[in-house]
Amino acid sequence: MIPDFLSAIHSTSVSGVAYKNIRLKKKILAYFATNGNSTIAELSKEFNISIPKINESITELIEEKLVKDYGKSTAGIGRKPNAYGLEANSAFFIGVQVGNDNLSITMINMKKEIVATKDEIPYLLENNEKSLQIICIQIKEFIAKQNIKKEKILGIGINLSGRINYRTGYSYSYFNFYEDPLSKYFEQELGINTVLENDTKALSYAEFNSGIIKNEKDVLFINIDTGIGLGILINNNIYYGKSGFSGEFGHIPIFENEILCRCGKIGCLETEASGHALRRIVIDRLKNGGTSILNRKFENYDNIKLNDIIVAAQKDDNLSIESINYIGDKLGRGIAALINIFNPELIVVGGIIAKADDYLSLPLLNSINKYSLSIVNKDTRIIFSKNGSSAASYGACQLLRDRFFEITS
């Protein structure tokens, strides 16, 4: 029944009474998705629609296996009415995080519960067809192990770094060697509706819905990974910009140096304050005779990864600590500019480098105080998240689900 109901929702030919009935059922599903189980009386009051009409819609949704009768409500006193809510495993959403050296895949049900996940799948991101095909192979293998009918998977969200237009499905940084949108390629290969998303925006959405936000509506998320990404929440909605490219924070030309950024320009924030910069700084210091526990662990310094540097710092390795301090100071200068521009209620700093704790946070906060306007920064709360990039696959799932219910735009 699910595919028939979905096709009716998105059909432009449905009108009149049939359209009103479909929209009411969609509103009921969205209400359950946002507020949890509810009684028919509560739904009637919420939508200002008669109890018989609500009861009719609920009955149809139960027949369509999208809604479940959860028995007597525990709220209030007197005779208890039945409470209804989403049938958790009536449908599923899949999110895929494509990293530089691994993949993460997550599946959630209608209630946002994780039903399956696979992290740290070995993978090398290269801009060629082989690398693209491996993503499809891994997704197919993941789905095959779930023992779920393909038609119950309502969508797949695939996160990539760089310039992504999720509305059109085009990627302008990776796998852009086809005339058709990249999302169409995935749909043809996987046989499931597919949406592309920028990895920082997906990770931001996961962070924004993790309970870290209290009452704030205007929030910035800084993703410090290999590069630097920015997720922007304005009035409780992710801000995309005209073409979906908002948040290219790492490519603000903030430094007068001659370091070539990966974007092809010089002086970008990423050249001094990103994970890519941290690796370069550490390796340069080692090659110039610096002493570190990394000397003993690696014969070839090019094999050093960001996590190795963070682990070394946590073991009191001075070279690693000083290098993280350096990028923390530079990053704070960039965040100070964001505070002056946005005057946000909250800034969340996350990504792999955020796991460095005080070695990053102390110089970063000092730099923010130095470079931002005090009358502005006093309004901004700054917190650090240790959620890794694998949370981005869960964020992709959440975005798919919430767009299906029209909870978010």
C-alpha positions in Angstrom: 0.0 0.0 0.0 2.9 2.4 0.7 4.0 3.0 -2.9 0.3 3.7 -3.9 -0.1 6.2 -1.1 3.3 7.9 -1.9 2.5 8.2 -5.6 -0.9 9.8 -4.7 0.9 12.3 -2.3 3.3 13.5 -5.1 0.7 13.3 -8.0 -0.3 16.5 -9.6 -3.4 15.0 -11.1 -5.2 14.4 -7.7 -7.7 17.1 -6.9 -10.9 17.8 -5.0 -12.0 15.6 -2.1 -9.3 13.0 -2.9 -6.6 15.7 -2.6 -8.0 17.0 0.7 -8.1 13.4 2.1 -4.5 12.8 1.1 -3.3 16.1 2.6 -5.1 15.3 5.9 -3.4 12.0 6.1 0.0 13.5 5.4 -0.6 16.1 8.2 -1.6 13.3 10.6 1.6 11.4 9.8 3.7 14.6 10.2 2.0 15.3 13.5 2.9 11.8 14.7 6.5 12.2 13.4 6.9 15.4 15.4 4.8 14.9 18.5 4.6 11.1 19.0 1.5 9.1 19.7 -1.8 11.0 20.0 -5.5 10.3 20.4 -8.2 11.0 17.9 -9.6 13.8 20.1 -6.2 15.5 20.2 -5.8 15.3 16.4 -9.3 16.6 16.0 -8.5 19.6 18.1 -5.1 20.2 16.4 -6.5 20.3 12.9 -10.0 21.6 13.8 -11.6 18.7 11.9 -14.4 16.5 13.1 -13.7 13.3 15.1 -15.5 11.1 12.5 -13.3 12.5 9.7 -10.1 12.0 11.8 -11.3 8.5 12.7 -11.8 7.7 9.0 -8.3 8.9 8.1 -6.7 6.9 10.9 -8.6 3.8 9.9 -7.3 4.1 6.3 -3.7 4.8 7.5 -3.9 1.6 9.7 -5.1 -0.4 6.6 -2.1 1.1 4.7 0.1 -0.1 7.5 1.5 3.4 8.1 -0.2 3.9 11.5 -0.6 1.6 14.5 -3.1 1.5 17.4 -0.9 1.6 20.5 -3.7 0.8 22.9 -5.1 2.9 25.7 -3.5 6.3 26.4 -1.9 6.9 29.8 -2.7 10.6 29.9 -5.5 12.3 31.8 -8.1 10.7 34.1 -11.2 8.8 33.6 -11.9 6.5 30.6 -8.7 6.2 28.5 -9.0 6.7 24.7 -6.7 4.8 22.3 -3.5 6.4 21.2 -2.2 6.1 17.6 1.2 6.6 16.1 3.5 5.8 13.3 4.1 2.1 12.4 7.8 2.2 13.0 8.9 -0.4 10.5 6.4 0.4 7.8 9.1 2.2 5.8 12.8 3.0 6.0 15.4 5.6 4.9 19.1 5.1 4.2 21.9 7.6 4.7 25.5 7.2 3.2 28.5 9.3 4.3 31.2 9.3 1.7 34.5 10.2 3.4 38.0 10.4 2.0 39.1 7.0 3.3 35.9 5.3 4.5 32.1 5.0 4.1 29.4 5.0 6.7 25.9 3.7 6.0 22.8 4.0 8.3 19.2 2.9 8.0 16.4 4.3 10.1 12.7 3.6 10.4 9.7 6.0 10.4 10.3 6.8 14.1 14.0 7.8 13.5 15.2 4.6 15.2 18.4 3.2 13.8 17.7 -0.3 12.5 21.1 -1.0 10.9 24.4 0.8 10.6 27.9 0.0 9.2 30.8 2.4 9.9 34.4 2.6 8.8 33.9 0.7 5.5 37.4 0.9 3.8 37.1 3.2 0.8 39.3 5.6 -1.2 37.5 8.7 -2.5 38.8 9.4 -6.0 37.1 11.3 -8.8 36.7 8.4 -11.2 34.1 5.8 -12.2 35.6 3.0 -10.2 35.3 5.0 -7.0 31.7 5.8 -7.8 30.8 2.2 -8.6 32.3 1.0 -5.3 29.8 3.3 -3.4 26.9 1.6 -5.3 28.3 -1.9 -4.6 28.6 -1.1 -0.8 25.0 0.2 -0.7 23.6 -2.8 -2.5 25.5 -5.2 -0.1 24.2 -3.2 2.9 20.6 -3.4 1.6 20.8 -7.1 0.8 21.8 -7.9 4.4 18.7 -6.2 5.8 16.1 -8.6 4.6 13.8 -5.7 3.7 11.7 -5.3 0.6 13.2 -2.6 -1.6 9.8 -0.9 -2.0 9.8 -0.2 1.7 12.9 2.0 1.4 11.6 5.4 0.6 14.9 7.1 -0.2 18.6 7.1 0.0 20.6 10.2 0.9 24.2 10.3 -0.2 26.6 12.8 1.4 29.6 14.2 -0.5 32.0 17.0 0.3 32.2 20.1 -1.9 29.5 21.9 -3.9 26.3 19.9 -4.0 22.9 21.2 -5.2 20.5 18.8 -3.5 17.5 20.3 -5.3 18.8 19.4 -8.8 21.0 16.4 -7.8 24.2 17.7 -9.3 27.6 17.4 -7.7 30.2 20.0 -8.8 33.2 18.6 -6.9 33.1 14.8 -7.4 31.8 12.5 -10.0 30.6 15.3 -12.3 31.6 13.6 -15.5 28.0 12.8 -16.6 25.5 15.1 -18.3 22.7 13.9 -16.1 22.5 14.7 -12.4 24.6 12.4 -10.2 21.4 11.6 -8.2 19.9 10.1 -11.4 22.9 7.8 -11.8 22.5 6.5 -8.3 18.7 6.0 -8.8 19.3 4.0 -12.0 22.0 1.9 -10.3 20.1 1.3 -7.0 16.5 1.4 -8.1 15.6 3.7 -5.2 14.9 7.4 -5.1 18.2 9.1 -4.2 19.1 12.6 -3.0 22.6 14.1 -2.8 23.6 16.2 0.2 26.6 18.2 1.2 28.3 16.2 4.1 28.5 19.2 6.4 24.9 20.1 6.0 23.9 16.5 6.8 26.2 16.4 9.8 24.8 19.8 10.9 21.2 18.4 10.7 22.2 15.5 12.9 23.8 17.8 15.4 20.9 20.2 15.4 18.5 17.3 16.2 20.7 15.5 18.7 19.4 17.5 21.7 22.4 19.8 21.8 20.1 22.7 20.8 17.7 23.9 23.6 15.6 26.9 22.5 18.0 28.4 20.0 16.7 29.0 16.5 19.8 30.6 14.9 22.7 28.3 15.1 26.0 27.7 13.3 27.8 24.4 13.1 31.5 24.4 12.3 32.8 21.1 10.8 36.5 20.8 11.3 37.6 17.7 9.3 40.0 17.6 6.4 38.5 20.8 5.3 36.2 23.3 7.1 32.5 23.3 6.5 29.7 25.5 7.9 26.1 24.5 8.5 23.7 27.4 9.0 20.4 27.2 10.9 18.2 30.3 10.5 14.8 30.3 12.3 15.0 26.5 12.7 15.7 25.9 9.0 18.9 24.8 7.2 20.0 27.7 5.0 21.2 26.5 1.5 21.5 29.7 -0.5 20.5 30.1 -4.2 22.2 26.9 -5.5 22.8 25.0 -2.3 26.4 26.1 -1.9 26.1 28.1 1.3 28.6 27.5 4.1 31.9 27.6 2.1 33.5 29.0 5.3 36.8 27.4 4.7 37.4 29.3 1.5 37.2 32.8 2.9 40.5 34.4 1.9 41.6 35.4 5.4 45.4 35.0 5.3 48.1 36.7 3.4 50.2 33.6 2.6 51.3 31.8 -0.5 49.8 28.5 0.5 47.7 27.0 -2.3 44.3 25.8 -1.1 42.6 22.8 -2.6 40.1 25.1 -4.2 42.9 26.5 -6.3 43.2 29.9 -4.6 45.7 31.1 -1.9 45.2 32.4 1.6 41.9 30.5 2.4 41.1 29.8 6.0 41.6 26.1 5.2 45.2 26.7 4.4 45.9 27.5 8.1 43.1 26.1 10.2 41.8 22.7 8.8 42.7 19.1 9.2 44.5 19.3 5.9 46.6 22.2 7.3 47.2 20.3 10.6 48.7 17.3 8.7 50.9 19.6 6.6 52.1 21.4 9.7 52.9 18.2 11.6 54.6 16.5 8.7 56.7 19.6 7.9 57.8 19.8 11.6 58.7 16.1 11.6 60.7 16.4 8.4 62.5 19.4 9.8 63.7 17.4 12.8 60.8 17.8 15.2 60.6 15.2 18.0 57.3 13.3 18.5 55.9 9.8 19.2 54.9 9.9 15.6 58.6 9.6 14.7 58.7 6.1 16.1 55.3 5.0 14.8 55.7 6.1 11.1 58.6 5.6 8.8 56.6 7.3 6.0 55.2 10.5 7.4 52.7 10.7 4.5 50.8 7.8 6.2 49.9 9.9 9.2 46.2 10.5 9.5 44.4 13.2 11.5 43.3 10.7 14.2 46.9 9.7 14.7 47.8 13.4 15.5 44.9 13.7 18.0 45.8 10.4 19.7 49.4 11.6 20.0 48.2 14.9 21.6 46.1 13.0 24.1 49.3 11.2 25.1 51.0 14.6 25.8 53.0 14.7 22.6 54.2 18.4 22.5 54.6 18.6 18.7 51.0 17.5 18.1 49.7 19.7 20.9 51.5 22.8 19.6 50.2 22.1 16.0 46.6 21.8 17.2 47.0 24.9 19.3 48.2 26.7 16.1 45.2 25.8 14.0 42.8 26.5 16.9 44.1 30.1 17.1 43.7 30.5 13.3 40.2 29.0 13.3 39.1 31.2 16.1 39.9 34.2 14.0 37.6 32.9 11.3 34.8 32.1 13.8 35.1 35.6 15.2 34.2 37.0 11.8 31.1 34.7 11.7 30.0 36.0 15.1 30.4 39.6 13.9 28.3 38.8 10.8 25.6 36.5 12.1 25.3 37.3 15.9 24.2 33.7 16.4 22.7 32.3 19.6 24.8 29.2 19.5 27.9 27.8 17.7 28.6 24.1 17.7 32.1 23.1 16.8 32.4 19.5 15.6 34.2 17.2 13.3 37.3 15.0 13.9 39.5 17.8 15.1 37.0 18.8 17.9 38.0 15.5 19.6 41.3 17.3 20.5 39.3 18.9 23.4 41.2 21.7 25.3 44.1 21.6 22.9 41.8 23.0 20.3 39.1 24.8 22.4 41.4 27.0 24.6 43.3 28.7 21.8 40.1 28.9 19.7 38.1 30.7 22.4 41.0 33.0 23.2 41.2 34.0 19.5 37.4 34.5 19.3 37.6 36.9 22.3 40.6 38.7 20.6 39.1 39.2 17.2 35.3 39.5 17.7 33.3 42.4 19.0 32.7 41.8 22.7 29.2 43.3 22.6 28.3 40.7 19.9 30.2 37.6 21.2 28.6 37.8 24.7 25.3 36.8 23.0 26.8 33.6 21.6 27.1 30.3 23.4 29.9 28.0 22.1 29.9 24.3 22.6 32.0 21.4 21.3 30.7 18.1 20.0 32.6 14.8 19.8 30.2 13.2 17.3 32.3 11.9 14.4 31.6 12.3 10.7 29.7 9.0 10.8 26.8 10.9 12.4 26.4 12.5 8.9 24.9 9.3 7.6 22.3 9.5 10.3 21.8 13.2 9.4 21.1 12.2 5.8 18.4 9.7 7.0 16.8 12.4 9.1 16.7 14.9 6.3 15.0 12.4 4.0 12.5 11.5 6.6 11.7 15.0 7.7 11.3 16.2 4.1 9.0 13.3 3.4 6.8 14.5 6.3 7.4 18.1 5.3 8.8 18.8 8.8 11.7 20.7 7.2 11.9 22.3 3.8 
